[in-house]
Amino acid sequence: MVRRVSDPVVWTNLFFVLPIMVSSSVGYYWLSFTLCMSFVTSVSYHLSRETLYSGLDYVFAFSNVFGCLWIVFSQVLSPSICCGCALALSSLQYFRCERGGRLYDLHHSLWHVQISLAVTFLCM
């Protein structure tokens, strides 16, 4: 069974377009590339109802996490870095909802929105 594009867990991936543009505009091309790949694999993963592409989805999601950690530890703490860190840390709350659980779609959709905003702040 395939999810529809109108399903929030699919369309909230569009929020990744903002950090893709911001990271590219400030010269973090490697992060922009991994965000693009994460966007493509996440949409594919969720369209397949979490049955395909899980390995690729995890690889690019974690590469984005490591990219953000590099940004945090390579720069002086600024207000945007602090906001990005706060958003990223608070987004971890959504991992408590197991895949297939009653609130999985809602929590994972909120995670897409929150983590994309965190990456945007980190790149500013």
Biopython code that builds the backbone (N, CA, C, O; Angstrom):
import numpy as np
from Bio.PDB.StructureBuilder import StructureBuilder

atoms = [
    (1, "MET", "N", (0.839, -1.180, 0.000)),
    (1, "MET", "CA", (0.000, 0.000, 0.000)),
    (1, "MET", "C", (0.886, 1.247, 0.000)),
    (1, "MET", "O", (1.903, 1.294, 0.691)),
    (2, "VAL", "N", (0.499, 2.228, -0.760)),
    (2, "VAL", "CA", (1.293, 3.431, -0.936)),
    (2, "VAL", "C", (0.588, 4.606, -0.266)),
    (2, "VAL", "O", (-0.635, 4.728, -0.327)),
    (3, "ARG", "N", (1.376, 5.466, 0.374)),
    (3, "ARG", "CA", (0.815, 6.691, 0.953)),
    (3, "ARG", "C", (0.546, 7.684, -0.172)),
    (3, "ARG", "O", (1.127, 7.595, -1.254)),
    (4, "ARG", "N", (-0.333, 8.617, 0.102)),
    (4, "ARG", "CA", (-0.593, 9.691, -0.852)),
    (4, "ARG", "C", (0.337, 10.854, -0.546)),
    (4, "ARG", "O", (0.802, 11.002, 0.584)),
    (5, "VAL", "N", (0.605, 11.672, -1.543)),
    (5, "VAL", "CA", (1.452, 12.850, -1.360)),
    (5, "VAL", "C", (0.814, 13.822, -0.372)),
    (5, "VAL", "O", (1.521, 14.580, 0.294)),
    (6, "SER", "N", (-0.495, 13.808, -0.273)),
    (6, "SER", "CA", (-1.195, 14.700, 0.652)),
    (6, "SER", "C", (-1.073, 14.267, 2.112)),
    (6, "SER", "O", (-1.501, 14.994, 3.008)),
    (7, "ASP", "N", (-0.499, 13.103, 2.358)),
    (7, "ASP", "CA", (-0.284, 12.623, 3.729)),
    (7, "ASP", "C", (0.782, 13.511, 4.383)),
    (7, "ASP", "O", (1.853, 13.703, 3.807)),
    (8, "PRO", "N", (0.508, 14.053, 5.576)),
    (8, "PRO", "CA", (1.462, 14.971, 6.210)),
    (8, "PRO", "C", (2.874, 14.422, 6.363)),
    (8, "PRO", "O", (3.840, 15.178, 6.255)),
    (9, "VAL", "N", (3.015, 13.132, 6.610)),
    (9, "VAL", "CA", (4.350, 12.573, 6.790)),
    (9, "VAL", "C", (5.144, 12.623, 5.466)),
    (9, "VAL", "O", (6.367, 12.488, 5.473)),
    (10, "VAL", "N", (4.450, 12.815, 4.347)),
    (10, "VAL", "CA", (5.111, 12.962, 3.047)),
    (10, "VAL", "C", (5.334, 14.439, 2.727)),
    (10, "VAL", "O", (6.466, 14.846, 2.464)),
    (11, "TRP", "N", (4.279, 15.244, 2.744)),
    (11, "TRP", "CA", (4.419, 16.621, 2.285)),
    (11, "TRP", "C", (5.223, 17.513, 3.225)),
    (11, "TRP", "O", (5.735, 18.545, 2.790)),
    (12, "THR", "N", (5.348, 17.147, 4.501)),
    (12, "THR", "CA", (6.157, 17.980, 5.398)),
    (12, "THR", "C", (7.635, 17.926, 5.041)),
    (12, "THR", "O", (8.419, 18.731, 5.544)),
    (13, "ASN", "N", (8.026, 16.994, 4.185)),
    (13, "ASN", "CA", (9.408, 16.995, 3.697)),
    (13, "ASN", "C", (9.711, 18.250, 2.884)),
    (13, "ASN", "O", (10.877, 18.601, 2.703)),
    (14, "LEU", "N", (8.679, 18.928, 2.393)),
    (14, "LEU", "CA", (8.890, 20.167, 1.644)),
    (14, "LEU", "C", (9.570, 21.238, 2.497)),
    (14, "LEU", "O", (10.190, 22.156, 1.961)),
    (15, "PHE", "N", (9.457, 21.125, 3.809)),
    (15, "PHE", "CA", (10.126, 22.086, 4.680)),
    (15, "PHE", "C", (11.651, 22.005, 4.545)),
    (15, "PHE", "O", (12.351, 22.941, 4.931)),
    (16, "PHE", "N", (12.163, 20.917, 4.013)),
    (16, "PHE", "CA", (13.603, 20.796, 3.811)),
    (16, "PHE", "C", (14.113, 21.690, 2.687)),
    (16, "PHE", "O", (15.321, 21.894, 2.568)),
    (17, "VAL", "N", (13.224, 22.223, 1.866)),
    (17, "VAL", "CA", (13.646, 23.113, 0.784)),
    (17, "VAL", "C", (14.309, 24.370, 1.358)),
    (17, "VAL", "O", (15.300, 24.847, 0.805)),
    (18, "LEU", "N", (13.780, 24.906, 2.449)),
    (18, "LEU", "CA", (14.357, 26.109, 3.064)),
    (18, "LEU", "C", (15.802, 25.893, 3.514)),
    (18, "LEU", "O", (16.663, 26.680, 3.123)),
    (19, "PRO", "N", (16.117, 24.860, 4.322)),
    (19, "PRO", "CA", (17.518, 24.685, 4.701)),
    (19, "PRO", "C", (18.405, 24.299, 3.511)),
    (19, "PRO", "O", (19.605, 24.575, 3.531)),
    (20, "ILE", "N", (17.845, 23.675, 2.491)),
    (20, "ILE", "CA", (18.645, 23.380, 1.293)),
    (20, "ILE", "C", (19.086, 24.688, 0.650)),
    (20, "ILE", "O", (20.251, 24.841, 0.283)),
    (21, "MET", "N", (18.165, 25.624, 0.513)),
    (21, "MET", "CA", (18.500, 26.915, -0.103)),
    (21, "MET", "C", (19.454, 27.724, 0.775)),
    (21, "MET", "O", (20.419, 28.307, 0.282)),
    (22, "VAL", "N", (19.177, 27.753, 2.076)),
    (22, "VAL", "CA", (20.021, 28.541, 2.985)),
    (22, "VAL", "C", (21.433, 27.962, 3.059)),
    (22, "VAL", "O", (22.410, 28.706, 2.982)),
    (23, "SER", "N", (21.547, 26.644, 3.208)),
    (23, "SER", "CA", (22.882, 26.039, 3.306)),
    (23, "SER", "C", (23.674, 26.246, 2.014)),
    (23, "SER", "O", (24.888, 26.449, 2.054)),
    (24, "SER", "N", (23.001, 26.196, 0.886)),
    (24, "SER", "CA", (23.678, 26.439, -0.385)),
    (24, "SER", "C", (24.109, 27.897, -0.513)),
    (24, "SER", "O", (25.187, 28.184, -1.033)),
    (25, "SER", "N", (23.276, 28.809, -0.043)),
    (25, "SER", "CA", (23.596, 30.235, -0.173)),
    (25, "SER", "C", (24.760, 30.672, 0.706)),
    (25, "SER", "O", (25.431, 31.657, 0.397)),
    (26, "VAL", "N", (25.010, 29.950, 1.798)),
    (26, "VAL", "CA", (26.135, 30.311, 2.667)),
    (26, "VAL", "C", (27.375, 29.451, 2.409)),
    (26, "VAL", "O", (28.355, 29.534, 3.149)),
    (27, "GLY", "N", (27.332, 28.638, 1.374)),
    (27, "GLY", "CA", (28.515, 27.871, 0.984)),
    (27, "GLY", "C", (28.648, 26.492, 1.578)),
    (27, "GLY", "O", (29.688, 25.855, 1.407)),
    (28, "TYR", "N", (27.640, 26.005, 2.268)),
    (28, "TYR", "CA", (27.669, 24.638, 2.803)),
    (28, "TYR", "C", (27.088, 23.688, 1.754)),
    (28, "TYR", "O", (26.029, 23.093, 1.955)),
    (29, "TYR", "N", (27.795, 23.560, 0.642)),
    (29, "TYR", "CA", (27.291, 22.770, -0.485)),
    (29, "TYR", "C", (27.152, 21.294, -0.131)),
    (29, "TYR", "O", (26.230, 20.629, -0.603)),
    (30, "TRP", "N", (28.058, 20.775, 0.694)),
    (30, "TRP", "CA", (27.994, 19.374, 1.106)),
    (30, "TRP", "C", (26.729, 19.118, 1.924)),
    (30, "TRP", "O", (26.093, 18.073, 1.785)),
    (31, "LEU", "N", (26.367, 20.082, 2.781)),
    (31, "LEU", "CA", (25.149, 19.941, 3.573)),
    (31, "LEU", "C", (23.922, 20.073, 2.673)),
    (31, "LEU", "O", (22.936, 19.357, 2.848)),
    (32, "SER", "N", (23.987, 20.974, 1.731)),
    (32, "SER", "CA", (22.893, 21.134, 0.780)),
    (32, "SER", "C", (22.673, 19.842, -0.003)),
    (32, "SER", "O", (21.534, 19.433, -0.227)),
    (33, "PHE", "N", (23.768, 19.201, -0.419)),
    (33, "PHE", "CA", (23.658, 17.930, -1.144)),
    (33, "PHE", "C", (23.033, 16.844, -0.277)),
    (33, "PHE", "O", (22.128, 16.137, -0.721)),
    (34, "THR", "N", (23.514, 16.707, 0.966)),
    (34, "THR", "CA", (22.965, 15.654, 1.828)),
    (34, "THR", "C", (21.509, 15.946, 2.192)),
    (34, "THR", "O", (20.715, 15.018, 2.349)),
    (35, "LEU", "N", (21.152, 17.225, 2.327)),
    (35, "LEU", "CA", (19.754, 17.576, 2.583)),
    (35, "LEU", "C", (18.872, 17.218, 1.383)),
    (35, "LEU", "O", (17.758, 16.722, 1.549)),
    (36, "CYS", "N", (19.382, 17.474, 0.172)),
    (36, "CYS", "CA", (18.625, 17.097, -1.044)),
    (36, "CYS", "C", (18.424, 15.588, -1.096)),
    (36, "CYS", "O", (17.326, 15.109, -1.376)),
    (37, "MET", "N", (19.487, 14.848, -0.824)),
    (37, "MET", "CA", (19.385, 13.392, -0.850)),
    (37, "MET", "C", (18.456, 12.896, 0.258)),
    (37, "MET", "O", (17.703, 11.943, 0.063)),
    (38, "SER", "N", (18.514, 13.539, 1.406)),
    (38, "SER", "CA", (17.630, 13.182, 2.511)),
    (38, "SER", "C", (16.177, 13.450, 2.133)),
    (38, "SER", "O", (15.293, 12.651, 2.442)),
    (39, "PHE", "N", (15.936, 14.559, 1.473)),
    (39, "PHE", "CA", (14.596, 14.902, 1.014)),
    (39, "PHE", "C", (14.059, 13.823, 0.069)),
    (39, "PHE", "O", (12.937, 13.345, 0.239)),
    (40, "VAL", "N", (14.857, 13.449, -0.916)),
    (40, "VAL", "CA", (14.427, 12.452, -1.906)),
    (40, "VAL", "C", (14.193, 11.089, -1.255)),
    (40, "VAL", "O", (13.173, 10.446, -1.502)),
    (41, "THR", "N", (15.140, 10.651, -0.425)),
    (41, "THR", "CA", (14.989, 9.330, 0.178)),
    (41, "THR", "C", (13.859, 9.306, 1.213)),
    (41, "THR", "O", (13.171, 8.293, 1.347)),
    (42, "SER", "N", (13.660, 10.400, 1.941)),
    (42, "SER", "CA", (12.587, 10.441, 2.931)),
    (42, "SER", "C", (11.221, 10.401, 2.256)),
    (42, "SER", "O", (10.322, 9.691, 2.706)),
    (43, "VAL", "N", (11.069, 11.160, 1.181)),
    (43, "VAL", "CA", (9.795, 11.123, 0.452)),
    (43, "VAL", "C", (9.555, 9.715, -0.088)),
    (43, "VAL", "O", (8.452, 9.184, 0.032)),
    (44, "SER", "N", (10.580, 9.114, -0.680)),
    (44, "SER", "CA", (10.443, 7.753, -1.212)),
    (44, "SER", "C", (10.116, 6.758, -0.104)),
    (44, "SER", "O", (9.265, 5.885, -0.269)),
    (45, "TYR", "N", (10.798, 6.900, 1.018)),
    (45, "TYR", "CA", (10.587, 6.018, 2.168)),
    (45, "TYR", "C", (9.141, 6.103, 2.668)),
    (45, "TYR", "O", (8.496, 5.082, 2.906)),
    (46, "HIS", "N", (8.646, 7.327, 2.823)),
    (46, "HIS", "CA", (7.290, 7.488, 3.356)),
    (46, "HIS", "C", (6.217, 7.153, 2.328)),
    (46, "HIS", "O", (5.144, 6.675, 2.697)),
    (47, "LEU", "N", (6.484, 7.392, 1.053)),
    (47, "LEU", "CA", (5.509, 6.999, 0.027)),
    (47, "LEU", "C", (5.332, 5.484, -0.013)),
    (47, "LEU", "O", (4.256, 4.983, -0.341)),
    (48, "SER", "N", (6.397, 4.763, 0.324)),
    (48, "SER", "CA", (6.313, 3.294, 0.324)),
    (48, "SER", "C", (5.771, 2.749, 1.647)),
    (48, "SER", "O", (5.850, 1.547, 1.902)),
    (49, "ARG", "N", (5.224, 3.623, 2.481)),
    (49, "ARG", "CA", (4.717, 3.248, 3.812)),
    (49, "ARG", "C", (5.803, 2.621, 4.682)),
    (49, "ARG", "O", (5.574, 1.644, 5.395)),
    (50, "GLU", "N", (6.988, 3.213, 4.599)),
    (50, "GLU", "CA", (8.126, 2.812, 5.422)),
    (50, "GLU", "C", (8.545, 1.365, 5.178)),
    (50, "GLU", "O", (8.963, 0.675, 6.109)),
    (51, "THR", "N", (8.437, 0.904, 3.945)),
    (51, "THR", "CA", (8.847, -0.466, 3.631)),
    (51, "THR", "C", (10.099, -0.507, 2.761)),
    (51, "THR", "O", (10.801, -1.518, 2.744)),
    (52, "LEU", "N", (10.392, 0.571, 2.041)),
    (52, "LEU", "CA", (11.567, 0.624, 1.174)),
    (52, "LEU", "C", (12.447, 1.805, 1.565)),
    (52, "LEU", "O", (11.981, 2.758, 2.190)),
    (53, "TYR", "N", (13.699, 1.737, 1.198)),
    (53, "TYR", "CA", (14.651, 2.847, 1.336)),
    (53, "TYR", "C", (14.968, 3.242, 2.774)),
    (53, "TYR", "O", (15.476, 4.340, 3.003)),
    (54, "SER", "N", (14.684, 2.385, 3.743)),
    (54, "SER", "CA", (14.944, 2.780, 5.131)),
    (54, "SER", "C", (16.437, 2.979, 5.372)),
    (54, "SER", "O", (16.825, 3.888, 6.107)),
    (55, "GLY", "N", (17.273, 2.152, 4.771)),
    (55, "GLY", "CA", (18.715, 2.306, 4.948)),
    (55, "GLY", "C", (19.215, 3.633, 4.417)),
    (55, "GLY", "O", (19.983, 4.320, 5.091)),
    (56, "LEU", "N", (18.790, 4.005, 3.218)),
    (56, "LEU", "CA", (19.192, 5.292, 2.646)),
    (56, "LEU", "C", (18.647, 6.453, 3.458)),
    (56, "LEU", "O", (19.335, 7.454, 3.656)),
    (57, "ASP", "N", (17.426, 6.323, 3.924)),
    (57, "ASP", "CA", (16.828, 7.380, 4.727)),
    (57, "ASP", "C", (17.656, 7.619, 5.991)),
    (57, "ASP", "O", (17.933, 8.765, 6.346)),
    (58, "TYR", "N", (18.047, 6.547, 6.661)),
    (58, "TYR", "CA", (18.870, 6.680, 7.875)),
    (58, "TYR", "C", (20.253, 7.239, 7.563)),
    (58, "TYR", "O", (20.755, 8.086, 8.303)),
    (59, "VAL", "N", (20.873, 6.781, 6.487)),
    (59, "VAL", "CA", (22.218, 7.258, 6.136)),
    (59, "VAL", "C", (22.219, 8.768, 5.920)),
    (59, "VAL", "O", (23.064, 9.476, 6.468)),
    (60, "PHE", "N", (21.277, 9.257, 5.126)),
    (60, "PHE", "CA", (21.270, 10.701, 4.854)),
    (60, "PHE", "C", (20.766, 11.507, 6.039)),
    (60, "PHE", "O", (21.215, 12.636, 6.238)),
    (61, "ALA", "N", (19.858, 10.972, 6.824)),
    (61, "ALA", "CA", (19.410, 11.682, 8.026)),
    (61, "ALA", "C", (20.578, 11.855, 9.000)),
    (61, "ALA", "O", (20.777, 12.937, 9.552)),
    (62, "PHE", "N", (21.345, 10.787, 9.205)),
    (62, "PHE", "CA", (22.480, 10.887, 10.127)),
    (62, "PHE", "C", (23.618, 11.722, 9.543)),
    (62, "PHE", "O", (24.350, 12.363, 10.296)),
    (63, "SER", "N", (23.784, 11.729, 8.226)),
    (63, "SER", "CA", (24.810, 12.591, 7.647)),
    (63, "SER", "C", (24.442, 14.054, 7.862)),
    (63, "SER", "O", (25.326, 14.893, 8.032)),
    (64, "ASN", "N", (23.153, 14.371, 7.857)),
    (64, "ASN", "CA", (22.733, 15.733, 8.160)),
    (64, "ASN", "C", (22.987, 16.078, 9.622)),
    (64, "ASN", "O", (23.381, 17.200, 9.941)),
    (65, "VAL", "N", (22.764, 15.127, 10.497)),
    (65, "VAL", "CA", (23.040, 15.361, 11.920)),
    (65, "VAL", "C", (24.523, 15.661, 12.124)),
    (65, "VAL", "O", (24.874, 16.613, 12.820)),
    (66, "PHE", "N", (25.387, 14.857, 11.523)),
    (66, "PHE", "CA", (26.827, 15.085, 11.675)),
    (66, "PHE", "C", (27.257, 16.396, 11.034)),
    (66, "PHE", "O", (28.153, 17.073, 11.538)),
    (67, "GLY", "N", (26.622, 16.754, 9.927)),
    (67, "GLY", "CA", (26.909, 18.045, 9.306)),
    (67, "GLY", "C", (26.544, 19.201, 10.213)),
    (67, "GLY", "O", (27.278, 20.185, 10.309)),
    (68, "CYS", "N", (25.418, 19.078, 10.871)),
    (68, "CYS", "CA", (24.988, 20.126, 11.806)),
    (68, "CYS", "C", (25.904, 20.196, 13.021)),
    (68, "CYS", "O", (26.208, 21.284, 13.511)),
    (69, "LEU", "N", (26.343, 19.044, 13.504)),
    (69, "LEU", "CA", (27.301, 19.043, 14.620)),
    (69, "LEU", "C", (28.596, 19.732, 14.224)),
    (69, "LEU", "O", (29.185, 20.458, 15.025)),
    (70, "TRP", "N", (29.041, 19.512, 13.002)),
    (70, "TRP", "CA", (30.256, 20.170, 12.527)),
    (70, "TRP", "C", (30.064, 21.679, 12.516)),
    (70, "TRP", "O", (30.963, 22.422, 12.910)),
    (71, "ILE", "N", (28.896, 22.139, 12.067)),
    (71, "ILE", "CA", (28.613, 23.579, 12.053)),
    (71, "ILE", "C", (28.637, 24.127, 13.473)),
    (71, "ILE", "O", (29.227, 25.178, 13.722)),
    (72, "VAL", "N", (28.006, 23.430, 14.396)),
    (72, "VAL", "CA", (27.935, 23.895, 15.786)),
    (72, "VAL", "C", (29.326, 24.005, 16.395)),
    (72, "VAL", "O", (29.648, 25.009, 17.030)),
    (73, "PHE", "N", (30.152, 22.980, 16.207)),
    (73, "PHE", "CA", (31.453, 22.975, 16.867)),
    (73, "PHE", "C", (32.529, 23.758, 16.127)),
    (73, "PHE", "O", (33.621, 23.956, 16.659)),
    (74, "SER", "N", (32.239, 24.207, 14.907)),
    (74, "SER", "CA", (33.249, 24.965, 14.161)),
    (74, "SER", "C", (32.997, 26.463, 14.209)),
    (74, "SER", "O", (33.776, 27.229, 13.641)),
    (75, "GLN", "N", (31.941, 26.900, 14.864)),
    (75, "GLN", "CA", (31.622, 28.320, 14.901)),
    (75, "GLN", "C", (31.438, 28.799, 16.326)),
    (75, "GLN", "O", (31.195, 28.024, 17.251)),
    (76, "VAL", "N", (31.562, 30.103, 16.462)),
    (76, "VAL", "CA", (31.299, 30.735, 17.750)),
    (76, "VAL", "C", (29.784, 30.690, 17.979)),
    (76, "VAL", "O", (29.002, 30.856, 17.044)),
    (77, "LEU", "N", (29.388, 30.467, 19.214)),
    (77, "LEU", "CA", (27.951, 30.418, 19.511)),
    (77, "LEU", "C", (27.309, 31.778, 19.254)),
    (77, "LEU", "O", (27.692, 32.785, 19.848)),
    (78, "SER", "N", (26.350, 31.784, 18.379)),
    (78, "SER", "CA", (25.594, 32.990, 18.052)),
    (78, "SER", "C", (24.125, 32.707, 18.374)),
    (78, "SER", "O", (23.766, 31.564, 18.657)),
    (79, "PRO", "N", (23.277, 33.730, 18.333)),
    (79, "PRO", "CA", (21.855, 33.475, 18.598)),
    (79, "PRO", "C", (21.248, 32.438, 17.647)),
    (79, "PRO", "O", (20.440, 31.613, 18.074)),
    (80, "SER", "N", (21.621, 32.470, 16.376)),
    (80, "SER", "CA", (21.043, 31.507, 15.436)),
    (80, "SER", "C", (21.532, 30.091, 15.728)),
    (80, "SER", "O", (20.779, 29.130, 15.571)),
    (81, "ILE", "N", (22.791, 29.957, 16.152)),
    (81, "ILE", "CA", (23.323, 28.637, 16.518)),
    (81, "ILE", "C", (22.570, 28.119, 17.750)),
    (81, "ILE", "O", (22.195, 26.948, 17.804)),
    (82, "CYS", "N", (22.354, 28.987, 18.726)),
    (82, "CYS", "CA", (21.631, 28.579, 19.938)),
    (82, "CYS", "C", (20.191, 28.174, 19.616)),
    (82, "CYS", "O", (19.694, 27.189, 20.162)),
    (83, "CYS", "N", (19.512, 28.921, 18.734)),
    (83, "CYS", "CA", (18.137, 28.563, 18.339)),
    (83, "CYS", "C", (18.126, 27.227, 17.608)),
    (83, "CYS", "O", (17.266, 26.382, 17.859)),
    (84, "GLY", "N", (19.082, 27.037, 16.704)),
    (84, "GLY", "CA", (19.159, 25.776, 15.972)),
    (84, "GLY", "C", (19.392, 24.598, 16.893)),
    (84, "GLY", "O", (18.769, 23.547, 16.739)),
    (85, "CYS", "N", (20.291, 24.772, 17.854)),
    (85, "CYS", "CA", (20.564, 23.688, 18.809)),
    (85, "CYS", "C", (19.336, 23.381, 19.659)),
    (85, "CYS", "O", (19.017, 22.218, 19.905)),
    (86, "ALA", "N", (18.657, 24.421, 20.100)),
    (86, "ALA", "CA", (17.454, 24.207, 20.921)),
    (86, "ALA", "C", (16.375, 23.471, 20.134)),
    (86, "ALA", "O", (15.740, 22.555, 20.656)),
    (87, "LEU", "N", (16.165, 23.868, 18.884)),
    (87, "LEU", "CA", (15.167, 23.191, 18.054)),
    (87, "LEU", "C", (15.560, 21.739, 17.798)),
    (87, "LEU", "O", (14.721, 20.841, 17.867)),
    (88, "ALA", "N", (16.839, 21.512, 17.503)),
    (88, "ALA", "CA", (17.295, 20.144, 17.222)),
    (88, "ALA", "C", (17.142, 19.258, 18.453)),
    (88, "ALA", "O", (16.658, 18.131, 18.354)),
    (89, "LEU", "N", (17.553, 19.766, 19.608)),
    (89, "LEU", "CA", (17.443, 18.975, 20.833)),
    (89, "LEU", "C", (15.989, 18.699, 21.194)),
    (89, "LEU", "O", (15.649, 17.591, 21.607)),
    (90, "SER", "N", (15.135, 19.700, 21.042)),
    (90, "SER", "CA", (13.736, 19.492, 21.396)),
    (90, "SER", "C", (13.032, 18.576, 20.402)),
    (90, "SER", "O", (12.003, 17.985, 20.729)),
    (91, "SER", "N", (13.572, 18.451, 19.194)),
    (91, "SER", "CA", (12.943, 17.554, 18.209)),
    (91, "SER", "C", (13.147, 16.086, 18.574)),
    (91, "SER", "O", (12.450, 15.215, 18.055)),
    (92, "LEU", "N", (14.087, 15.813, 19.455)),
    (92, "LEU", "CA", (14.327, 14.422, 19.858)),
    (92, "LEU", "C", (13.125, 13.811, 20.567)),
    (92, "LEU", "O", (13.011, 12.588, 20.649)),
    (93, "GLN", "N", (12.236, 14.642, 21.076)),
    (93, "GLN", "CA", (11.046, 14.128, 21.750)),
    (93, "GLN", "C", (10.179, 13.292, 20.819)),
    (93, "GLN", "O", (9.445, 12.417, 21.279)),
    (94, "TYR", "N", (10.254, 13.549, 19.521)),
    (94, "TYR", "CA", (9.406, 12.825, 18.579)),
    (94, "TYR", "C", (9.874, 11.394, 18.342)),
    (94, "TYR", "O", (9.126, 10.588, 17.789)),
    (95, "PHE", "N", (11.090, 11.069, 18.749)),
    (95, "PHE", "CA", (11.582, 9.714, 18.561)),
    (95, "PHE", "C", (10.979, 8.724, 19.545)),
    (95, "PHE", "O", (11.152, 7.515, 19.389)),
    (96, "ARG", "N", (10.275, 9.221, 20.556)),
    (96, "ARG", "CA", (9.669, 8.309, 21.523)),
    (96, "ARG", "C", (8.462, 7.579, 20.943)),
    (96, "ARG", "O", (8.017, 6.574, 21.497)),
    (97, "CYS", "N", (7.934, 8.079, 19.836)),
    (97, "CYS", "CA", (6.762, 7.460, 19.217)),
    (97, "CYS", "C", (7.220, 6.421, 18.198)),
    (97, "CYS", "O", (7.855, 6.761, 17.200)),
    (98, "GLU", "N", (6.905, 5.187, 18.444)),
    (98, "GLU", "CA", (7.366, 4.098, 17.587)),
    (98, "GLU", "C", (6.683, 4.109, 16.229)),
    (98, "GLU", "O", (5.535, 4.531, 16.085)),
    (99, "ARG", "N", (7.422, 3.634, 15.243)),
    (99, "ARG", "CA", (6.871, 3.506, 13.915)),
    (99, "ARG", "C", (5.673, 2.575, 13.969)),
    (99, "ARG", "O", (5.733, 1.506, 14.576)),
    (100, "GLY", "N", (4.587, 2.985, 13.332)),
    (100, "GLY", "CA", (3.378, 2.190, 13.351)),
    (100, "GLY", "C", (2.483, 2.495, 14.538)),
    (100, "GLY", "O", (1.352, 2.017, 14.608)),
    (101, "GLY", "N", (2.989, 3.293, 15.473)),
    (101, "GLY", "CA", (2.188, 3.657, 16.637)),
    (101, "GLY", "C", (1.082, 4.631, 16.265)),
    (101, "GLY", "O", (1.037, 5.144, 15.147)),
    (102, "ARG", "N", (0.209, 4.874, 17.200)),
    (102, "ARG", "CA", (-0.968, 5.705, 16.956)),
    (102, "ARG", "C", (-0.603, 7.132, 16.532)),
    (102, "ARG", "O", (-1.272, 7.707, 15.675)),
    (103, "LEU", "N", (0.436, 7.700, 17.114)),
    (103, "LEU", "CA", (0.804, 9.085, 16.818)),
    (103, "LEU", "C", (2.045, 9.216, 15.930)),
    (103, "LEU", "O", (2.612, 10.303, 15.818)),
    (104, "TYR", "N", (2.468, 8.125, 15.302)),
    (104, "TYR", "CA", (3.692, 8.153, 14.500)),
    (104, "TYR", "C", (3.623, 9.210, 13.404)),
    (104, "TYR", "O", (4.546, 10.014, 13.273)),
    (105, "ASP", "N", (2.564, 9.228, 12.621)),
    (105, "ASP", "CA", (2.473, 10.164, 11.507)),
    (105, "ASP", "C", (2.554, 11.608, 11.980)),
    (105, "ASP", "O", (3.273, 12.412, 11.387)),
    (106, "LEU", "N", (1.837, 11.943, 13.027)),
    (106, "LEU", "CA", (1.858, 13.305, 13.553)),
    (106, "LEU", "C", (3.246, 13.668, 14.066)),
    (106, "LEU", "O", (3.788, 14.711, 13.700)),
    (107, "HIS", "N", (3.822, 12.823, 14.905)),
    (107, "HIS", "CA", (5.130, 13.132, 15.482)),
    (107, "HIS", "C", (6.215, 13.200, 14.425)),
    (107, "HIS", "O", (7.077, 14.078, 14.483)),
    (108, "HIS", "N", (6.191, 12.296, 13.465)),
    (108, "HIS", "CA", (7.233, 12.313, 12.442)),
    (108, "HIS", "C", (7.064, 13.520, 11.519)),
    (108, "HIS", "O", (8.058, 14.084, 11.061)),
    (109, "SER", "N", (5.836, 13.922, 11.242)),
    (109, "SER", "CA", (5.597, 15.131, 10.445)),
    (109, "SER", "C", (6.117, 16.361, 11.176)),
    (109, "SER", "O", (6.753, 17.223, 10.570)),
    (110, "LEU", "N", (5.851, 16.444, 12.470)),
    (110, "LEU", "CA", (6.362, 17.564, 13.267)),
    (110, "LEU", "C", (7.887, 17.555, 13.315)),
    (110, "LEU", "O", (8.516, 18.613, 13.341)),
    (111, "TRP", "N", (8.481, 16.363, 13.326)),
    (111, "TRP", "CA", (9.935, 16.273, 13.312)),
    (111, "TRP", "C", (10.480, 16.856, 12.010)),
    (111, "TRP", "O", (11.471, 17.586, 12.045)),
    (112, "HIS", "N", (9.868, 16.560, 10.867)),
    (112, "HIS", "CA", (10.317, 17.130, 9.594)),
    (112, "HIS", "C", (10.347, 18.654, 9.669)),
    (112, "HIS", "O", (11.322, 19.284, 9.258)),
    (113, "VAL", "N", (9.279, 19.239, 10.195)),
    (113, "VAL", "CA", (9.185, 20.693, 10.271)),
    (113, "VAL", "C", (10.241, 21.248, 11.224)),
    (113, "VAL", "O", (10.960, 22.185, 10.880)),
    (114, "GLN", "N", (10.330, 20.677, 12.403)),
    (114, "GLN", "CA", (11.217, 21.222, 13.424)),
    (114, "GLN", "C", (12.686, 21.071, 13.061)),
    (114, "GLN", "O", (13.468, 22.000, 13.262)),
    (115, "ILE", "N", (13.071, 19.928, 12.534)),
    (115, "ILE", "CA", (14.485, 19.731, 12.222)),
    (115, "ILE", "C", (14.900, 20.569, 11.022)),
    (115, "ILE", "O", (16.051, 21.001, 10.949)),
    (116, "SER", "N", (14.000, 20.807, 10.083)),
    (116, "SER", "CA", (14.353, 21.659, 8.946)),
    (116, "SER", "C", (14.557, 23.098, 9.405)),
    (116, "SER", "O", (15.436, 23.791, 8.894)),
    (117, "LEU", "N", (13.755, 23.552, 10.363)),
    (117, "LEU", "CA", (13.963, 24.895, 10.927)),
    (117, "LEU", "C", (15.275, 24.965, 11.707)),
    (117, "LEU", "O", (15.978, 25.975, 11.660)),
    (118, "ALA", "N", (15.600, 23.894, 12.422)),
    (118, "ALA", "CA", (16.858, 23.858, 13.166)),
    (118, "ALA", "C", (18.048, 23.978, 12.225)),
    (118, "ALA", "O", (18.972, 24.746, 12.493)),
    (119, "VAL", "N", (18.038, 23.236, 11.139)),
    (119, "VAL", "CA", (19.148, 23.301, 10.180)),
    (119, "VAL", "C", (19.228, 24.678, 9.557)),
    (119, "VAL", "O", (20.324, 25.186, 9.324)),
    (120, "THR", "N", (18.086, 25.295, 9.282)),
    (120, "THR", "CA", (18.089, 26.639, 8.723)),
    (120, "THR", "C", (18.757, 27.622, 9.679)),
    (120, "THR", "O", (19.597, 28.419, 9.260)),
    (121, "PHE", "N", (18.392, 27.574, 10.962)),
    (121, "PHE", "CA", (19.026, 28.454, 11.940)),
    (121, "PHE", "C", (20.520, 28.177, 12.059)),
    (121, "PHE", "O", (21.310, 29.111, 12.197)),
    (122, "LEU", "N", (20.913, 26.918, 12.008)),
    (122, "LEU", "CA", (22.329, 26.598, 12.130)),
    (122, "LEU", "C", (23.144, 27.141, 10.970)),
    (122, "LEU", "O", (24.321, 27.459, 11.140)),
    (123, "CYS", "N", (22.546, 27.252, 9.804)),
    (123, "CYS", "CA", (23.263, 27.738, 8.622)),
    (123, "CYS", "C", (23.290, 29.249, 8.511)),
    (123, "CYS", "O", (24.001, 29.796, 7.669)),
    (124, "MET", "N", (22.529, 29.925, 9.346)),
    (124, "MET", "CA", (22.459, 31.397, 9.244)),
    (124, "MET", "C", (23.643, 32.051, 9.925)),
    (124, "MET", "O", (23.747, 33.278, 9.938)),
]
sb = StructureBuilder()
sb.init_structure("model")
sb.init_model(0)
sb.init_chain("A")
sb.init_seg("    ")
for serial, (resi, resn, name, xyz) in enumerate(atoms, 1):
    if name == "N":
        sb.init_residue(resn, " ", resi, " ")
    sb.init_atom(name, np.array(xyz, "f"), 0.0, 1.0, " ", f" {name:<3s}", serial, name[0])
structure = sb.get_structure()
